[in-house]
């Protein structure tokens, strides 16, 4: 019975969650150029704003979620988060509106490439010192969020844009203020594996965990797997890293006692960067040009 219900829900979502086509005009203002992505609760579009004569990003609540007890609260919460933030490396909220009974909000468009595309589509490689520099730059944004008691909870390579040598953090759909419940999950956190509990917990260490995984993706960009299959090994065995970098990653992933604050993390990042720079010759400096 549960399987049948799940299949029906999948079919229902497929039926009514079809994104708008390119060329569609919403609110007599926003012309859809293309779909950027589809998440659990939203559909994201690149649009042209006819009023301001520029591009922007529209986020639509999935129609299948509008009737649930989460669709509107998720929409309202993300808007409240974006309204409260004022940082050049975070998209600004531009508008919110209803069209055809659907909920939308508009944000700044950060043109550029996300790190998932840079690594996997463009073959971008980055050395250990430069990877640490990227995390240092990203930490500036995270530090701003934490100073405002906000946890992003979804720091991943597709959610960080590289535009003209500057990083931008996007997608605040899972962001929560300290003290607020983790309402974007249906079960108690105890129902999840320890790794996902850390990732979704409303605590600063959730973002540190995200930074750790982000750093590993950057470091693996230069890794060449062996030609013959071998037994599974850990990142510590596969990657030739300076001990200071290994120690830092272990703390980010909370394999060792985690970081308490961004100041401590920043100090370790700078130290690891300096130490690894002595043994690496960087081919590509991390102003990312």
N, C-alpha and C positions, 0 to 999 in steps of 0.2 A: 504493500500500500504506500509506504514511504517513497519507494522508487518511482511509482506511478505519479505521485504528487510532485516529485522533483522534476520528472520529465515534462509534466504539464506546465510547471512554472518556467522551465527553460523554453518551451514552445511559446508560451504567453509572452515572455520577454522578447523573444525573437520576432514575434508578430507585431508588437506595438513599439518596440524600441529602435526601429529603423531610423537612422539619422536622416536629417534633411539633406536634400541634394544640393550640389553646387549650383549657385545662381539664385537660390531661394532668398527672398527678401523678407526680413523679419522686422516688425515694428516700423515699417516704412523707412528703415534706416540701415540695418545691418544686412549686407549681402554675403551669403556664405560662399567662401572660396573652396574650402576642403575640410574634411574631418581630420582632426589631429589625433584623436584617441577616444576610446570608450572605456570607462572605469565601472566600478561596481554600482555607483550611484549617478554618474554623470556622463554626458557626451560633450566633447570639446571640439570646437570649430575654429578655424582661422577665418576671419570675416573682414570685409571692407566697410568701414564706417563712412557712409555717404555724407554725413553732416560735417565730420571733422576731416574728411578726405585722407584717411589713414587706415592702416590695418589694426585690428585688435583681436583678442581671443574671447569667444563666447563659450560659456559653460551652461549646459542645459541639464536639468534634473531628468533622469530617465523616466519616461512616461509610466513605466511599470512600477516605479517607486512612489509616484505621486499619491496613490491611494493608501500607502503604508503609513505606519506611525513614525517613520524615520525620514521619508523623503523631504518634507518641508523643513523639519528641524535641522537636517544636515545642510540644506541650502542656506537657511538663515544663519547657522553658526559659521559657515565658511565666509559668508559675507561680512559678518561682524568681525571676524579675524582680520580680513583684508582691510576693512575700514580703519582698524586700529593701528595698522602698520604703516610706517613711513620710512622706507629705506630704498636707496637707488638700485639695489640688487634684488628687490622683491617686486613683482608686478603690482601696480596700483589698481584698485577697484575704480571702474569708470562709470558703471551704470548697472541698474537692475530693472527688470521689466517682465511682463507677461505677454505672450503672443500665442494665439490659438489655444489658450488654456494651459500653455506650458510655461515653466519657470526658467528664466535665464538671468545671468549676470555677465557683464563685460569687464575685461581686464586689459591692461597693457599687453601688447605683444612684444616679447623679447626675441627678436630675430637672431638666428644663430643655429648651432647644432648642439644637441644634448650629448652627453658623454657616452651613452650607449651607441649612438650612431657614429661618433668619432672613433670609438674603439673597434666596433664590429663591422661597420660599413666602410669606413675610410682607412682602416688599418693603422690608426694613430697609435704610436708607441711613446712611452714616457719613462724616463729613468727614475730610479729611486729618489734622488734628491728633488727632482722636479715634481714627482708625485706627492712628496711631503709638502712642497710649496703650494700645490693645489689645495691640499687639505688645510693648510694655514690660511689661505685666502677664503676658503669656504667657512672656516671657523669664525671669521669676522661676522658673517651673516648669522651663524648659529648663536654666537655670543649676543648679538642684538636681540634675537628671539628670546633667549633665556633671560636676558635683562628685563624683558617684558612678560616674564613668567609663562612663556609659550613654548610648547614642545612640538616640533614639526612631525615627528613620528614616521616620516616616509622619505628620508634622505637616501636616494638611490641614483644610479647613473642616468636613468631617463629623466630625472627631475632636476637636473642641474644643467643649465644652458651656458655655452661658451659663446659670448658675443663680443667681438672686437677686443679680445684679450681680457675680458672681464666675466666673472661667474655670476649667474643669476639662479636663485633657488625658486622653483615653481611648485605648484600643486599643493595647496594647503587644505585639501579635503579631509585629511586625517589629523590635522593640527588640533591640539587641545591645550587649554590653560591648566596650569597646575591646580589641583583640587577639584577639577571637573571630572566626571566619570568618563570612562572610555566607551562612549555610547555607540561607536561605529562597529562594535562586534556584538554578536547575538548571544554568545555564551560567556560565562565567567572566564577570566584569564586563565584560571587553573585548568581549563579544558584544553589549553594549547601546550605544544611542546615548549620547553624552557626558552629556546631561541626566539620563538614568536612572542612569548610572554614579555621578553625584554623589549622587542621591537615595538610592541603595541602598548606598553605600559606608559602611563602619563607621568613620566619622570625624565629628567635631563639625560640620564644614562641611556635612554632609548635612542636619542640623537647621537650619542657617542658610539653606540653600537652601529648605527647607520654609517657614520664616518669611517669606522673600521672596515666595514664591507666595501664601501666606496674606495678606500685606499687599496684594498686587495685587488679590486678590478683594475685599477690603474697599474699596479705592480705586475699583474698577470699579462698586461699588454705586451711585455717584452719576453714572456715565457714561451719557449718552444717545447712542446710535448715530445716525449720519446717516440721514435718510429714504431717500436714494438710496445704492445700493451703491457702494462705492469700492474702490480697490486696497488690499490688505492693508498695514497700517501697524503700527509697533511701539507698545508701551505708552507709550514716551517721547513719541511723537507724539500719541497719543490723549488721554493724561491731562495735565491742567494742574497740574503738581506743582512745589513749591519745589525749586530745584537741590539743596539738601541732602538732600531725600527721594529724588530721582533717584539721586544718588550712593550713598546708603545701599542702595537696592534693587539697583543694579548690583553692589555688593560682595556682597550676600546671594546673588544669583544667580550670582556668580562670573564675571561679565562683566568685572569689574575685580578686582584683587587681593583675595582674600577676607579675612574677619575671622579673627583668630587666637584670640580669646577673647570671652566674654560681656561683660567689662568695657568693652572697646573698642566693642562693638556698643551697649551701653547708653548710653554717652556720646554716640554719634552719634544714637541715637534721641531722646534728650532734647534735643539741640541742634536736630534737625530739627523736633521737636514745638514747641519754643519759637519757631523762625523761622516755621513755617507758621501758628502761632496768630496771628501779627501780621497775616496777610492773609486769615484765614478767620474768619467768624462762625459758631460752632458752634450748630446747632439742637438737638443731642442730645448731652449730655455722656456720657462713656464710663464712667459707673458703670452703664451699660446698663439702667437701670430704665425 
